[in-house]
Amino acid sequence: MSRRLATGLLALALPFVASAQQVWSFEASLDGKPIGQHVFTLEGQDGAARSLRSEARFDVKLLGITVYRYRHQAQERWQGDCLKSLTADTDDNGDKLAVRLEPGDPLLAGCAMSFAYWNRAILRQRELLNAQTGKLEPVRIEQLPAANIDVRGQSVEAQRWRIVALKQRIELWYDGSGRWVGLDGTLEGGKLLSYRLR
């Protein structure tokens, strides 16, 4: 194979390889103060086998001293819009949680979905799997009026949705192309956890 032909084939293949991976990197803040990041990496194509890796690292400080620490790593395997397996490890300020769900687990029967904010198909669900606890949670999902959100320093008009679960209320923000760009969640005590796409 000639070098020119190989270079041409590689140039044609690169867009397909690049489109097979999506990354959402969010800055996380608590009541407007930065506390860390949450990064989601999705590999695979819509309608086919996909793999999602997520990693969150939060440190809440008071007078320079860490008063709360959160670490979460998860690996999800999807077939189309159906969750097929989940492995997650969480350190919630010293409380350690581990979830291991393999294909065939009753929690994954039918077409289960996690709180996979990147996938707008969750907006049609009545229950979602909590990756931190490994439990199915009943949810109510409502569309909210469109509003503007800052994304990478630009004001963007976004569609908003609210997920109401047993212990939390989460607002999701999607830009005009349907890309997930933000999250606001009210925590116990009324604190506001926000994600903004970087």
N, C-alpha and C positions, 0 to 999 in steps of 0.2 A: 504494500500500500504506500502510495506516495505521501510525502510529508504534507503537501498541500491538501490532498484529499482527507487525510487524518485530521488536519486542523479544521477543515470545513465541517466534517462530521462532528467534531467536538463542539464547534461553535453552534451547530444546530441542536445538539443534545443539551447544552448548558441551560437554556430556558426551561426545559422539561425537568431537569434535575433541581433547579432553583425553585420551581413552582411546587415541588414535592415537599418543601419544608416551609412552615410559617412560624414566626416567632413573635410573641407578644411580651414585651418587657415593660413592666409597670413600676412606677415609683409609688410606694405606699406611704400614706400619711395618716396620722391620728390627730383629729381636731386641727388639721392644717399644718402639723409639724411632721417633717419627713422622719420615717422610722425604718425604712428599708426598701426592699424590692421583692417582686414576685414575677418570675419569668416562666412562660409557657412555651414549649417547643412542640409543634405538631409535625409529624412526618407521615407521608402517604397522600393518597388522592381521595377526593370526595367519592362516596359510594363504594370504596374498596377498604382494604385493611389499613388502619391508621394507628399510630402510636403517639401518645401525648406524654410528655415529661414536664413536670412542674416543680419549681423550687422556690420556696418563700423563706426570707430571712428578715425578721423584724427585731429591732432593739429599741425599747422605749426607755428614755433616760430622763432623770430628774436631777438637776444640778450636776450634770456630768456623770452621774452614777446610773448604771443600768438597773432599772427596777422591774423590767419585764422583758423576757426573751422568748421568741417563737421561731421554730424551724420546722419546715414541712417539705417533704419530698414525696412525689407520687409518680407512678408509671401506670398509664392506662392503655389498654389495647381495645380498639374499636373495630367493628365491621359495619361499614356504613354509619348509621346513627345509633347503633346498638353497642353498649359497653360489654366487652367479653371477658376482661380480667382487670384487676386493680391491685396494686401493691403500693402501700403508703406508710410512711413513718413520720410521726409528729412528735416534737418536743415542745409542749405548751408550758413554758416556764417551769420545767422540771417534771411535769406530768407527761409520761411517755405513752404514746398510743401507736399500735401497729395494726394495719388492715391487710389481709391477704385473701383475695377472692379470685378463684380460678374458674376457667370455663366449666359450666355445669353447676356452679353454686346456685342454690335456690334464689338468692338475692339478685342474680343476673338473669333469671328466667324471663322469657318473652323478649322485650327490647328495653332493658333497663338503661337509664341514663344517670350520670352523675351531675353535680352542679358544674357542668361543662359550659361556662359562660361564652366561650369562643364559638360554640355551636348553637345557632339560633333555634334549632329544632327543640331545645329544652323549653322554649316558650310555649309549647303545646302540651307539656306534661302536667300530670296531677301529683306525681311524686318523683323525688330525685334522691339519688344515693349520696350520702355525705361521705366523702373520701377520708375525712379525718376520723370519723366514728365507725364507718362501715354499716351505717343504718339507713334504711329508707325513710325519708321524711315527706309527709304530705305537704304539698305546696299549692298556693293560689297565685296565679300570675295575671297581672293587670298591665294594660298599655297606658302610659302616661303621655301628657302633651309633649311635643318636641321642645327642645331647649338647646341653648348653646353650652359647649364645654370647651375648656382649653386643652388642646392636644398638641404637644410639641411646640408650645408657644403661640399657637394659632387658635382663634375662636372658630369652632366647628359646630354647625347645626347638627343635632343628633336626635335619633329616636330613643325614647326611654321606656323601660319596662321595669316593673316592680315584682319581685318574688317575695311572697309572704310565707315564711315557714314557721315552725313551732316557736323557735327562739330567736328568729332574726327576720329583718326586713332588708332586702337588698335591691338597690336600683342599678340597673344596667344601662349603659350608653352604647349605641351603635351609630357609626357615621352613615352617610348616604349610600355607601357601597355595601353596608351590612357588616362592616368590620367592627369588632368589639374594641372600644376605645376608653372605657371607664367603668368604674363601679363605686357606689357609695353604700356602705352598710352601717346600720345603727347597732351598736354593741350594747351589752348590759351596762347600765349606768348612764346611757345616753350619749356615749362617745361616738364620733363619726370616723369610721375607717374608710379611706378613699384610695382608689387606684387611678392613676392617670398614665396613659400610654406614653412612653418615652421615645 
